[in-house]
Amino acid sequence: MTELDTRAVVGAPEHPEDDPHAGPVLLGIARAAIASRGSSGAAQPDDPAWLAERRASFVTITEDARLRGCIGSVQPSRTLRDDVVHNACAAAFHDPRFPPLRAQDVPRVRLEVSVLSATSPLPADTREMLLGHLRPHTDGLILGWHGHRATFLPQVWEQLPEPADFVDHLLRKAGLHTDFWAGDIVARRFGVIAWSEPHDLLLTRMP
């Protein structure tokens, strides 16, 4: 390895947030995974090092600006490459809200890959307490209560800009009534950095 090569490796970004090429890389992995139904997910010799990080991700699929699938992870349990491959295929073929994506549909859909920050707890003894701590257009939110659980990415604020509506819809997604509350509800927030096709659109919502 030459001195120039050594400098290039030493100076390589350690995290996707620091890599200007992360969007095209992640979107390419997601699209290749869908096109091959997951058979092209193996690590490559020229992969950036951050693809081997354990990170949580979501893959969102839209068609004509309408949701067509969205599946993800909130806790890191796989390498980022493996997580994106898994969630891309799950969103395309196993989201129970939609029929599986057909081969002829793949060129028409648009992908978005979101990489999550670590989650952190939010005070939620009362609904008012939670609403007072939420940061609209910044926080992703996870709500859990005795087996009921649901997650909204920060992107959902674009459709539900009022905190009360945001929480009501998340409760409904978790299978709870919108006026339900209990002192042992668990709330956690997180940020994302997200890339959409075309890959020059970058959405950053890290805390």
TIFI-177471 format. One line per field, with one value per residue: residue number from 0; x, y, z of N, C-alpha, C, CB in turn. Coordinates in pm, whole numbers, plus 50000, padded with zeros to 5 digits. Glycine has a CB too. Example, Ala and Ser with C-alpha at 12.3 -4.5 7.8 and 13.67 -1.06 7.14 Angstrom:
<atoms>
n <- 0, 1
neast <- 51319, 51285
nnorth <- 49431, 49775
nup <- 50780, 50708
caeast <- 51230, 51367
canorth <- 49550, 49894
caup <- 50780, 50714
ceast <- 51320, 51290
cnorth <- 49670, 50003
cup <- 50780, 50787
cbeast <- 51131, 51408
cbnorth <- 49553, 49940
cbup <- 50905, 50572
</atoms>
This chain:
<atoms>
n <- 0, 1, 2, 3, 4, 5, 6, 7, 8, 9, 10, 11, 12, 13, 14, 15, 16, 17, 18, 19, 20, 21, 22, 23, 24, 25, 26, 27, 28, 29, 30, 31, 32, 33, 34, 35, 36, 37, 38, 39, 40, 41, 42, 43, 44, 45, 46, 47, 48, 49, 50, 51, 52, 53, 54, 55, 56, 57, 58, 59, 60, 61, 62, 63, 64, 65, 66, 67, 68, 69, 70, 71, 72, 73, 74, 75, 76, 77, 78, 79, 80, 81, 82, 83, 84, 85, 86, 87, 88, 89, 90, 91, 92, 93, 94, 95, 96, 97, 98, 99, 100, 101, 102, 103, 104, 105, 106, 107, 108, 109, 110, 111, 112, 113, 114, 115, 116, 117, 118, 119, 120, 121, 122, 123, 124, 125, 126, 127, 128, 129, 130, 131, 132, 133, 134, 135, 136, 137, 138, 139, 140, 141, 142, 143, 144, 145, 146, 147, 148, 149, 150, 151, 152, 153, 154, 155, 156, 157, 158, 159, 160, 161, 162, 163, 164, 165, 166, 167, 168, 169, 170, 171, 172, 173, 174, 175, 176, 177, 178, 179, 180, 181, 182, 183, 184, 185, 186, 187, 188, 189, 190, 191, 192, 193, 194, 195, 196, 197, 198, 199, 200, 201, 202, 203, 204, 205, 206
neast <- 50085, 50060, 50191, 50002, 49769, 49750, 49699, 49449, 49291, 49315, 49194, 48931, 48574, 48420, 48160, 47826, 47703, 47909, 47997, 47995, 47913, 47738, 47459, 47406, 47533, 47385, 47122, 47163, 47228, 46984, 46807, 46924, 46892, 46614, 46565, 46693, 46575, 46706, 46934, 47171, 47314, 47566, 47869, 48110, 48446, 48523, 48360, 48262, 48390, 48196, 47969, 47985, 47924, 47714, 47397, 47072, 46804, 46560, 46364, 46183, 45926, 45782, 45522, 45426, 45415, 45277, 45260, 45413, 45531, 45696, 45939, 46138, 46411, 46452, 46640, 46988, 47096, 47222, 47477, 47500, 47479, 47356, 47121, 46991, 46954, 46784, 46560, 46483, 46392, 46190, 46015, 45942, 45826, 45697, 45546, 45261, 45053, 45037, 45026, 45276, 45557, 45573, 45783, 45766, 45691, 45906, 46088, 45935, 45904, 46003, 46273, 46361, 46612, 46664, 46882, 46913, 46967, 47093, 46839, 46663, 46523, 46198, 46017, 45701, 45488, 45242, 45022, 45043, 45292, 45461, 45401, 45501, 45774, 45835, 45993, 45888, 45918, 46174, 46209, 46192, 45961, 45896, 45646, 45545, 45351, 45275, 45300, 45190, 45310, 45460, 45608, 45707, 45880, 46081, 46006, 45733, 45622, 45579, 45333, 45177, 45184, 45115, 45184, 44996, 44828, 45019, 45094, 44843, 44788, 45001, 44945, 44713, 44824, 44965, 44766, 44607, 44355, 44293, 44251, 44364, 44577, 44847, 45036, 45258, 45335, 45589, 45813, 46030, 46273, 46432, 46673, 46716, 46916, 46852, 46820, 46686, 46572, 46570, 46924, 47040, 46886, 46886, 46789, 46814, 46769, 46881, 46918
nnorth <- 49881, 50219, 50536, 50733, 50578, 50482, 50716, 50775, 50565, 50600, 50847, 50794, 50823, 50740, 50698, 50686, 50935, 51110, 51075, 51184, 51028, 50844, 50833, 50755, 50502, 50356, 50369, 50239, 49981, 49912, 49916, 49721, 49499, 49468, 49424, 49181, 49025, 49002, 48849, 48968, 49071, 49047, 49145, 49364, 49392, 49660, 49802, 50081, 50136, 50196, 50056, 49819, 49879, 49832, 49929, 50078, 50088, 50223, 50142, 50302, 50288, 50445, 50509, 50700, 50913, 50804, 50601, 50284, 50086, 50026, 49942, 49874, 49891, 49957, 49921, 49859, 49562, 49428, 49447, 49758, 49731, 49473, 49525, 49718, 49571, 49365, 49516, 49653, 49445, 49345, 49567, 49580, 49332, 49218, 49387, 49404, 49571, 49609, 49463, 49229, 49373, 49377, 49254, 49419, 49653, 49757, 49942, 50173, 50265, 50470, 50505, 50545, 50566, 50551, 50618, 50549, 50732, 50658, 50564, 50754, 50801, 50950, 51167, 51054, 51041, 51163, 51250, 51520, 51582, 51436, 51560, 51812, 51771, 51678, 51735, 51888, 51792, 51706, 51493, 51141, 50895, 50642, 50450, 50243, 49995, 49742, 49523, 49651, 49846, 50099, 50294, 50610, 50768, 51071, 51195, 51173, 51393, 51570, 51508, 51514, 51768, 51874, 51823, 51687, 51552, 51392, 51219, 51103, 50957, 50782, 50633, 50506, 50355, 50177, 50020, 50117, 50320, 50659, 50834, 50708, 50670, 50586, 50568, 50407, 50396, 50365, 50583, 50672, 50864, 50946, 51039, 51084, 51032, 51073, 50953, 51010, 50883, 51099, 51071, 51309, 51443, 51519, 51450, 51562, 51485, 51472, 51471
nup <- 50000, 49914, 50038, 49987, 49959, 50220, 50363, 50259, 50353, 50629, 50656, 50590, 50614, 50926, 50995, 50858, 50865, 50822, 50568, 50243, 50035, 50131, 50092, 49810, 49828, 50025, 49924, 49684, 49775, 49896, 49674, 49507, 49671, 49674, 49401, 49365, 49551, 49795, 49750, 49687, 49900, 50017, 50184, 50033, 49896, 49865, 50033, 50234, 50565, 50755, 50688, 50820, 51077, 51364, 51323, 51332, 51098, 50865, 50581, 50339, 50101, 49826, 49588, 49325, 49505, 49715, 50008, 49994, 50129, 50437, 50653, 50939, 51179, 51525, 51717, 51710, 51567, 51369, 51113, 50937, 50658, 50637, 50776, 50619, 50381, 50478, 50570, 50340, 50172, 50337, 50349, 50081, 50022, 50244, 50403, 50587, 50522, 50253, 49920, 49801, 49634, 49283, 49017, 48789, 48905, 49040, 48903, 48916, 49172, 49453, 49673, 50018, 50259, 50597, 50861, 51195, 51499, 51831, 52068, 52318, 52647, 52707, 52924, 53030, 53205, 53201, 52928, 52867, 52970, 52800, 52551, 52603, 52597, 52345, 52029, 51758, 51414, 51450, 51636, 51617, 51734, 51971, 52111, 52377, 52544, 52747, 52552, 52334, 52071, 51878, 51614, 51492, 51236, 51217, 50978, 50962, 51078, 50873, 50766, 50992, 51164, 51415, 51754, 51926, 51744, 51622, 51833, 51888, 51650, 51658, 51886, 51793, 51587, 51744, 51834, 52033, 52196, 52098, 52308, 52518, 52804, 53019, 53318, 53297, 53034, 52793, 52647, 52388, 52218, 51901, 51650, 51294, 51000, 50667, 50333, 50014, 49698, 49415, 49490, 49574, 49750, 50079, 50404, 50720, 51051, 51307, 51663
caeast <- 50000, 50140, 50164, 49877, 49661, 49739, 49632, 49309, 49220, 49311, 49100, 48798, 48470, 48392, 48016, 47756, 47673, 48027, 48037, 47908, 47867, 47658, 47327, 47407, 47570, 47274, 47009, 47200, 47214, 46841, 46745, 46976, 46831, 46477, 46569, 46740, 46506, 46799, 47046, 47293, 47343, 47695, 47968, 48202, 48580, 48538, 48261, 48311, 48395, 48076, 47865, 47999, 47873, 47579, 47309, 46932, 46762, 46428, 46352, 46049, 45900, 45665, 45488, 45342, 45409, 45197, 45334, 45400, 45592, 45793, 45978, 46268, 46460, 46477, 46760, 47089, 47122, 47294, 47554, 47414, 47450, 47257, 46994, 46927, 46909, 46670, 46444, 46438, 46312, 46069, 45925, 45895, 45753, 45636, 45468, 45126, 44955, 45041, 45065, 45419, 45598, 45598, 45905, 45740, 45670, 46030, 46144, 45848, 45898, 46110, 46321, 46426, 46680, 46688, 46970, 46868, 47056, 47052, 46717, 46676, 46389, 46123, 45920, 45568, 45393, 45114, 45028, 45090, 45436, 45525, 45385, 45588, 45914, 45853, 46046, 45830, 46004, 46307, 46205, 46117, 45903, 45853, 45559, 45520, 45273, 45225, 45288, 45155, 45431, 45458, 45716, 45698, 46001, 46061, 45943, 45586, 45579, 45537, 45189, 45111, 45273, 45076, 45226, 44883, 44788, 45130, 45083, 44717, 44803, 45095, 44869, 44626, 44910, 45003, 44649, 44546, 44262, 44363, 44243, 44423, 44708, 44879, 45161, 45372, 45371, 45732, 45835, 46171, 46290, 46554, 46687, 46755, 46967, 46780, 46847, 46580, 46598, 46710, 47006, 47093, 46800, 46933, 46704, 46884, 46690, 46949, 46899
canorth <- 50000, 50341, 50634, 50798, 50486, 50478, 50837, 50767, 50475, 50662, 50959, 50753, 50848, 50626, 50684, 50734, 51078, 51188, 51035, 51246, 50926, 50744, 50821, 50664, 50366, 50290, 50355, 50134, 49852, 49885, 49884, 49592, 49395, 49447, 49366, 49042, 48964, 48980, 48759, 49044, 49148, 49014, 49253, 49375, 49434, 49805, 49864, 50171, 50068, 50219, 49957, 49710, 49923, 49790, 50045, 50053, 50163, 50202, 50161, 50346, 50278, 50518, 50501, 50818, 50992, 50733, 50496, 50150, 49993, 50087, 49849, 49911, 49847, 50071, 49890, 49799, 49421, 49376, 49549, 49849, 49669, 49366, 49581, 49781, 49462, 49300, 49604, 49681, 49331, 49339, 49673, 49552, 49206, 49162, 49484, 49348, 49669, 49620, 49340, 49228, 49447, 49292, 49291, 49531, 49774, 49804, 50065, 50288, 50310, 50558, 50453, 50631, 50493, 50631, 50558, 50603, 50754, 50584, 50615, 50804, 50804, 51074, 51163, 51029, 51008, 51209, 51292, 51659, 51581, 51392, 51665, 51923, 51739, 51643, 51839, 51865, 51791, 51659, 51366, 51019, 50857, 50504, 50434, 50105, 49969, 49605, 49450, 49744, 49921, 50161, 50389, 50708, 50840, 51216, 51236, 51173, 51530, 51642, 51484, 51538, 51869, 51908, 51716, 51608, 51462, 51298, 51119, 51030, 50861, 50678, 50545, 50424, 50258, 50078, 49942, 50177, 50428, 50788, 50904, 50623, 50700, 50518, 50618, 50320, 50401, 50391, 50668, 50696, 50942, 50923, 51118, 51008, 51096, 50998, 50984, 50966, 50893, 51101, 51068, 51437, 51496, 51473, 51497, 51536, 51516, 51422, 51562
caup <- 50000, 49906, 50143, 49952, 49993, 50365, 50407, 50218, 50444, 50761, 50652, 50545, 50715, 51013, 51013, 50738, 50878, 50782, 50434, 50143, 49940, 50202, 50032, 49695, 49868, 50095, 49831, 49589, 49843, 49913, 49545, 49461, 49753, 49626, 49266, 49373, 49666, 49905, 49720, 49659, 50019, 50078, 50192, 49920, 49940, 49865, 50121, 50340, 50694, 50836, 50657, 50916, 51207, 51403, 51321, 51300, 50978, 50805, 50436, 50301, 49957, 49781, 49446, 49295, 49629, 49816, 50077, 49934, 50222, 50529, 50758, 50991, 51310, 51615, 51793, 51621, 51593, 51253, 51044, 50862, 50528, 50654, 50821, 50503, 50293, 50540, 50577, 50204, 50127, 50419, 50306, 49945, 50005, 50364, 50480, 50583, 50475, 50108, 49850, 49766, 49515, 49167, 48944, 48699, 48985, 49102, 48845, 48936, 49311, 49504, 49801, 50116, 50364, 50717, 50961, 51323, 51613, 51951, 52129, 52454, 52709, 52722, 53034, 52975, 53312, 53148, 52787, 52861, 52993, 52675, 52448, 52637, 52569, 52205, 51940, 51626, 51296, 51488, 51707, 51596, 51863, 51996, 52227, 52412, 52665, 52767, 52426, 52226, 52037, 51745, 51589, 51384, 51199, 51216, 50854, 50976, 51115, 50753, 50751, 51120, 51225, 51551, 51845, 51975, 51635, 51605, 51938, 51870, 51541, 51699, 51975, 51709, 51519, 51844, 51872, 52151, 52166, 52096, 52438, 52622, 52860, 53144, 53372, 53263, 52892, 52770, 52530, 52355, 52095, 51824, 51530, 51175, 50880, 50565, 50193, 49924, 49554, 49374, 49609, 49615, 49853, 50210, 50513, 50846, 51170, 51426, 51776
ceast <- 50089, 50105, 50032, 49757, 49639, 49666, 49484, 49230, 49206, 49208, 48960, 48695, 48439, 48244, 47945, 47724, 47786, 48066, 47945, 47855, 47774, 47522, 47324, 47441, 47451, 47154, 47038, 47187, 47067, 46776, 46794, 46914, 46690, 46477, 46607, 46673, 46606, 46922, 47176, 47341, 47479, 47786, 48065, 48338, 48596, 48431, 48326, 48299, 48266, 47963, 47871, 47958, 47740, 47493, 47168, 46890, 46616, 46441, 46206, 46037, 45774, 45646, 45388, 45312, 45320, 45279, 45305, 45463, 45690, 45817, 46116, 46298, 46479, 46597, 46860, 47117, 47201, 47387, 47458, 47380, 47340, 47121, 46919, 46875, 46782, 46546, 46394, 46349, 46183, 45968, 45864, 45800, 45675, 45568, 45322, 45019, 44942, 45070, 45214, 45445, 45626, 45721, 45883, 45716, 45800, 46086, 46061, 45850, 46018, 46146, 46376, 46486, 46709, 46778, 46943, 46984, 47015, 46924, 46747, 46536, 46331, 46030, 45779, 45470, 45252, 45133, 45085, 45241, 45510, 45518, 45478, 45735, 45940, 45906, 45992, 45933, 46148, 46302, 46130, 46071, 45862, 45766, 45536, 45443, 45221, 45199, 45241, 45277, 45417, 45565, 45677, 45837, 45976, 45993, 45791, 45535, 45532, 45388, 45111, 45192, 45237, 45112, 45111, 44836, 44893, 45117, 44954, 44731, 44900, 45028, 44779, 44707, 44950, 44885, 44580, 44451, 44335, 44354, 44299, 44554, 44725, 45016, 45281, 45395, 45519, 45746, 45985, 46176, 46422, 46555, 46723, 46837, 46915, 46817, 46736, 46629, 46517, 46801, 47065, 47001, 46840, 46846, 46771, 46797, 46754, 46927, 47014
cnorth <- 50125, 50434, 50705, 50710, 50482, 50600, 50831, 50679, 50539, 50773, 50922, 50780, 50722, 50599, 50737, 50882, 51165, 51164, 51096, 51147, 50824, 50724, 50728, 50521, 50293, 50270, 50247, 49996, 49815, 49844, 49750, 49478, 49365, 49378, 49219, 48963, 48919, 48897, 48834, 49123, 49124, 49136, 49246, 49426, 49585, 49876, 49967, 50103, 50083, 50123, 49837, 49751, 49857, 49915, 50000, 50142, 50135, 50218, 50190, 50343, 50358, 50498, 50612, 50896, 50928, 50621, 50361, 50042, 50066, 49990, 49891, 49851, 49971, 50047, 49822, 49654, 49355, 49485, 49636, 49792, 49564, 49421, 49645, 49674, 49398, 49389, 49643, 49568, 49319, 49444, 49642, 49434, 49157, 49266, 49439, 49444, 49671, 49483, 49344, 49305, 49349, 49343, 49412, 49662, 49838, 49930, 50190, 50342, 50395, 50510, 50565, 50541, 50589, 50553, 50628, 50630, 50659, 50646, 50664, 50819, 50945, 51062, 51149, 50988, 51050, 51244, 51433, 51668, 51540, 51501, 51782, 51898, 51704, 51762, 51813, 51878, 51750, 51517, 51258, 50971, 50710, 50507, 50286, 50093, 49826, 49531, 49533, 49831, 49977, 50268, 50483, 50766, 50990, 51267, 51245, 51311, 51608, 51624, 51520, 51642, 51907, 51794, 51628, 51509, 51354, 51184, 51038, 50923, 50749, 50581, 50452, 50318, 50146, 49991, 49992, 50288, 50562, 50862, 50819, 50683, 50622, 50564, 50533, 50308, 50435, 50470, 50688, 50775, 50909, 51023, 51029, 51098, 51010, 51048, 50928, 50969, 51012, 51130, 51202, 51506, 51436, 51534, 51463, 51579, 51451, 51521, 51662
cup <- 50000, 50021, 50116, 49989, 50143, 50418, 50374, 50313, 50581, 50765, 50610, 50653, 50795, 51028, 50888, 50744, 50825, 50637, 50330, 50040, 50005, 50137, 49912, 49732, 49930, 50005, 49728, 49649, 49857, 49781, 49492, 49541, 49707, 49490, 49270, 49484, 49773, 49873, 49695, 49780, 50081, 50080, 50076, 49967, 49949, 49949, 50212, 50476, 50773, 50802, 50753, 51057, 51237, 51415, 51288, 51183, 50946, 50654, 50405, 50150, 49926, 49632, 49416, 49422, 49735, 49877, 50014, 50023, 50311, 50643, 50809, 51126, 51396, 51706, 51702, 51660, 51481, 51202, 50965, 50724, 50541, 50694, 50704, 50407, 50348, 50534, 50439, 50153, 50207, 50376, 50169, 49940, 50126, 50452, 50474, 50532, 50323, 50045, 49818, 49636, 49401, 49093, 48856, 48773, 49032, 49037, 48875, 49078, 49347, 49644, 49889, 50223, 50479, 50812, 51094, 51418, 51725, 52007, 52271, 52515, 52713, 52842, 52977, 53085, 53274, 53001, 52776, 52882, 52866, 52569, 52475, 52605, 52423, 52125, 51800, 51515, 51327, 51545, 51631, 51731, 51863, 52121, 52251, 52541, 52663, 52636, 52309, 52198, 51896, 51737, 51476, 51360, 51207, 51090, 50865, 51018, 50992, 50727, 50878, 51199, 51368, 51645, 51894, 51869, 51613, 51707, 51923, 51763, 51578, 51797, 51894, 51636, 51615, 51888, 51997, 52110, 52177, 52228, 52553, 52673, 52989, 53190, 53339, 53113, 52881, 52640, 52511, 52225, 52029, 51709, 51413, 51083, 50766, 50426, 50107, 49781, 49500, 49493, 49650, 49718, 49987, 50317, 50644, 50961, 51290, 51539, 51787
cbeast <- 49904, 50118, 50279, 49873, 49691, 49877, 49695, 49298, 49294, 49449, 49152, 48798, 48342, 48453, 47968, 47628, 47645, 48143, 48038, 47982, 47986, 47641, 47277, 47505, 47688, 47234, 46979, 47342, 47282, 46769, 46774, 47129, 46831, 46401, 46667, 46891, 46422, 46729, 47013, 47269, 47241, 47762, 48044, 48144, 48684, 48535, 48188, 48232, 48511, 48029, 47880, 48142, 47858, 47581, 47358, 46841, 46851, 46322, 46403, 46018, 45885, 45677, 45429, 45210, 45359, 45066, 45298, 45465, 45661, 45742, 45980, 46280, 46593, 46354, 46726, 47219, 46993, 47197, 47662, 47482, 47577, 47305, 47018, 47026, 47020, 46702, 46479, 46558, 46393, 46104, 45999, 46012, 45849, 45739, 45487, 45087, 44991, 45148, 44981, 45470, 45723, 45475, 45955, 45621, 45584, 46134, 46156, 45706, 45889, 46065, 46428, 46324, 46812, 46553, 47122, 46770, 47052, 47164, 46607, 46753, 46396, 46043, 45931, 45574, 45435, 45060, 44888, 45017, 45472, 45459, 45239, 45574, 45957, 45721, 46203, 45716, 46005, 46370, 46142, 46202, 45781, 45977, 45424, 45650, 45155, 45098, 45196, 45030, 45558, 45318, 45848, 45595, 46048, 46195, 45980, 45543, 45695, 45617, 45165, 45095, 45272, 44925, 45296, 44767, 44766, 45266, 45087, 44603, 44851, 45221, 44784, 44549, 45036, 45064, 44686, 44655, 44141, 44308, 44099, 44448, 44726, 44875, 45151, 45351, 45283, 45814, 45763, 46251, 46281, 46562, 46792, 46631, 47127, 46629, 46985, 46456, 46560, 46732, 47116, 47112, 46651, 47081, 46563, 47020, 46543, 47103, 46885
cbnorth <- 50000, 50412, 50737, 50833, 50347, 50468, 50960, 50715, 50341, 50718, 51062, 50605, 50900, 50649, 50760, 50656, 51112, 51154, 50881, 51355, 50855, 50785, 50956, 50714, 50369, 50372, 50488, 50155, 49857, 50008, 49995, 49588, 49436, 49581, 49442, 49039, 48843, 48916, 48675, 49140, 49121, 48899, 49247, 49469, 49380, 49857, 49757, 50305, 50121, 50361, 49908, 49660, 50077, 49709, 50152, 50079, 50126, 50303, 50035, 50488, 50129, 50669, 50360, 50775, 51131, 50677, 50493, 50148, 49879, 50225, 49701, 50058, 49766, 50098, 49799, 49880, 49347, 49329, 49487, 49986, 49606, 49266, 49684, 49876, 49356, 49264, 49729, 49700, 49201, 49356, 49806, 49527, 49101, 49090, 49632, 49301, 49806, 49721, 49321, 49083, 49535, 49288, 49173, 49500, 49743, 49695, 50050, 50252, 50190, 50709, 50348, 50734, 50426, 50668, 50571, 50508, 50904, 50583, 50507, 50941, 50747, 51108, 51290, 50921, 51077, 51333, 51284, 51745, 51486, 51265, 51714, 51955, 51624, 51593, 51842, 51963, 51928, 51753, 51385, 50911, 50946, 50405, 50508, 50030, 50069, 49609, 49337, 49834, 49831, 50222, 50316, 50820, 50799, 51286, 51141, 51068, 51606, 51594, 51339, 51405, 51993, 51938, 51776, 51699, 51541, 51370, 51185, 51128, 50932, 50740, 50628, 50511, 50327, 50146, 49801, 50232, 50424, 50875, 50942, 50480, 50853, 50363, 50631, 50183, 50506, 50257, 50805, 50561, 51093, 50775, 51228, 50952, 51109, 51008, 50928, 51055, 50760, 51205, 50972, 51527, 51468, 51509, 51435, 51610, 51469, 51400, 51483
cbup <- 50124, 49771, 50151, 49803, 49940, 50429, 50343, 50076, 50456, 50799, 50562, 50506, 50648, 51149, 51141, 50718, 51022, 50872, 50421, 50072, 49879, 50347, 49992, 49594, 49968, 50217, 49761, 49540, 49982, 49971, 49442, 49473, 49899, 49618, 49179, 49393, 49620, 50012, 49600, 49543, 50119, 50003, 50325, 49811, 49846, 49724, 50204, 50339, 50776, 50818, 50513, 50916, 51211, 51539, 51219, 51424, 50857, 50863, 50357, 50356, 49912, 49814, 49408, 49227, 49599, 49753, 50226, 49795, 50147, 50583, 50705, 51000, 51297, 51700, 51916, 51625, 51614, 51141, 50953, 50847, 50470, 50758, 50932, 50431, 50276, 50685, 50656, 50110, 50139, 50567, 50301, 49854, 49966, 50443, 50425, 50719, 50523, 50064, 49720, 49751, 49544, 49072, 48860, 48611, 49106, 49096, 48696, 48898, 49406, 49506, 49778, 50179, 50311, 50787, 50920, 51388, 51660, 52057, 52131, 52458, 52850, 52593, 53122, 52867, 53444, 53228, 52721, 52965, 53108, 52623, 52442, 52781, 52656, 52144, 51941, 51602, 51231, 51589, 51843, 51522, 51895, 52014, 52207, 52424, 52677, 52849, 52443, 52264, 52048, 51713, 51554, 51418, 51056, 51233, 50743, 51079, 51183, 50632, 50714, 51203, 51141, 51559, 51963, 52016, 51505, 51621, 52077, 51832, 51414, 51763, 52074, 51608, 51463, 51964, 51890, 52246, 52261, 51985, 52468, 52569, 52885, 53127, 53518, 53322, 52813, 52765, 52544, 52343, 52124, 51773, 51548, 51101, 50880, 50587, 50148, 49939, 49480, 49264, 49590, 49494, 49821, 50233, 50506, 50850, 51154, 51399, 51907
</atoms>
